Amino acid sequence: MIRAERVVVGLSEAATLAVGPVPRVGAAMRELGVVDAAALAIDRGRFVWVGPERRLHKEVRLRPGGRTIDGDGGTAVPGFVDAHTHVLFAGERSGELAWKAEGASYGEIARRGGGLFATVRATRAASDATLLTETAARLRRMAAAGTTSVEVKSGYALTHDGELRLLRLIPRLARRSGLRLVPTYLGAHAVAPEYAARPDAYVSSIVRRSLPAVAQGRWARFCDVFCEPGFFSVPQAERILRAAQALGLGLKLHADEFVASGGARLAARLGARSADHLLASPPADRRRLARAGVSAVLLPLTALASSASRRSPARELVDAGAPVALGTDCSPNSWVEEMPTVLAAAVHAGRLTPAEALTAATVNAAHAIGLESAGTIEVGRPADLAVLPVPSASALGYRFHLRPTVVLREGKPVSPP
């Protein structure tokens, strides 16, 4: 008899995502490992039993003081994994909405004093206490929407000491929010204003000083570069990423968001863990990503916020054979916190099926940020799950605002926002 501290019953189904390779590509993205009329058992933070509820009482015994959670006819899914965020920042930029409505580009907004550098100024000026309070609140709202793991980038300080300060806050944010956070160093988010006339010198400062400090302190799992005209060229990005790779950091790229910059091609050539955005990647480069096994992290609501004339090429990348993942891109430019809304956008605008979108937001997203133990509901794995008030995973994406009735992170209820 299996002992459990918690059992979840009353589920219409559980989409376990426990069938198939990691990451999923092509037709495998539609295989959800569904268990009908399911129940789940959890002990010491891990799943210990998954199966039809009719078998639960014969195979599982609740420990004294244990708890039964009623799923109320909903669907259990793995806790969402948000594969791309800039959630660690201060301030806000709502004043840019009118400029966007007038058709101002990302670069034009920056030249008017807004954009990324406005957030850099606010973040540099903010105290640790302010950054922790504001960011933890965002993370708790993400958790309330079913997210249990989040990639968190630095990138809004653009100084050596400032970027390390942001990275050092991430473990404290994990403790405050109760979420699993994966830190990414993004000192190459933009050329620091102090180096505006000397971009190669800024690249050298990252390579010679910052990356060794990040690696030595183990402050980040990945290094990311914004490879785009006006930010970092392909040769500059390659120099940074090769230095990061030599120090043992995983590689990520902001690639082809506005134009076909060659970022996706570089990601494929370097064997990066992921290439993100990809709104302007040509078909040949999508195929290169697929052949190299580079995860395509798509941010469909950022396409709406920043590049409304384009939609996220999710369907095209799945059809090309690339492993597709999803993220909110939560930032002052596209302030998105809820992964169910991202799934809806991936279905309606990206033309993914609900099953493909769920795969992209769980097991594939976990792979894209190096969390091979997350993103599935299966015995032995951390008990991260959300129960959504829909009768089947096939309904995901139908409702844009979908609030889970239950969210557990390693078997414990997440803190309310």
C-alpha positions, 0 to 999 in steps of 0.5 A: 500500500502506497502512503500519501500526504495528499491526494487529489480526487474528482478530476475529469482527467489528468494530462500527465505529459508523461509519454514520449521523449523530451523535448517533444517535436512534431506529432509527439507534441499532441500526446498528452498521456491523458488519464480519464477520471484521474486521481493523484497521490503526493508524498514528501513533495513528489508524485507517488501514484497516478491513475484512475480514481476507481483504483485509488482506495485499493492502492493508496492510504492517506497518512494520519493528518493527510489531506484530500483535495477535490478537483471538482471535475477539473483537469490536472496539468503539470505546473506551467513552466515559463521559459522566458521572463524579464520579471526582475525590474523596477518601474513601469512604462504605460506611458508608451502605449500611446506611442505604440498606437501611433505606430512608433517602433521599438527603436523610436520609443527608445529614442524618445526616452522610453523603452529598455533604457527607461527601465534600466534607469528605474532598476538602477535607482531601486533598492533591493527591498523595492526590487524584491517586493515588486518582483515577488508580487509578480511571481506570486501572481504568476503562481496563482495562474498555475506557474510553478517554474520560471526563468528569470533574466537579469539585464536591466542594470547593464553594469558589472556590479548591477547585473550581479546584484540582480542575479544575487536577488533571484535566490531570495525571490525563490524563497519569497515566492515559493517558485522554482527559479532559473537564473539567466545572465543578460548583461548583453540586453543592450549596450550600456549607455556609458559605452554607447560609442564603444560597443565592442568595449562593452562586449569585452567587459562582459567577456573578461570581467562579468562572465567569469564572475557569474560563472565563479559564483554560479549565479546563473545557469545560462547566458543570453544575448539580444542579437538584433540590429542596434543591440548586438551583432552576430559577431558580438553575440558569438564572442559573448556566447563562446566565452560563456560556453567555455565557462560552463554556462548554457546558451540562449539568444534573443533572435530575429525578433524584428528582422532576420538578424542571423540570430537563429542561425547562430543559435543553431551553429552554437547548439544553444539551448534555445533561441527566443522570439523568432518572429522574423526567422526565415524558413531555412533557419527554422529548419536549422534550429530543428536539425540542431535540436535548439528549442524555439521559445515563443512569446506570442503576446509580445508579438502583439505588444511589440510587433503587432503586424506579425504573429508568432510562427508557432505552427511553422516551427512545429511543422519544421520539426523544432521543439517549441516552448512558450513563455510570457516574456513578462517585462515592462514592454509586455507585462504578461503574468498568466501562462493560460493567456499565453496558451490561448494566444498560442492557439488563436494566433500561433495556430497550435492545437491545445495539446501542442500549446500545453506541451510547449508550456510544460515539458518542452518549456522545462527542457528549454530552461534545463529543468528535466525533472519538471513539466510532467505528472509522473511518479517520482517527479516533483508534485507541481500541478495546476487544476484548471476548471475545464473538463478536458485539456482539449479546451485549453486556449478556448478561454483567455482568462482561466484561473486554476482552482488548485496550484501545488508546488512540490505538493504544497499550495502556492502562496496567494498573490 
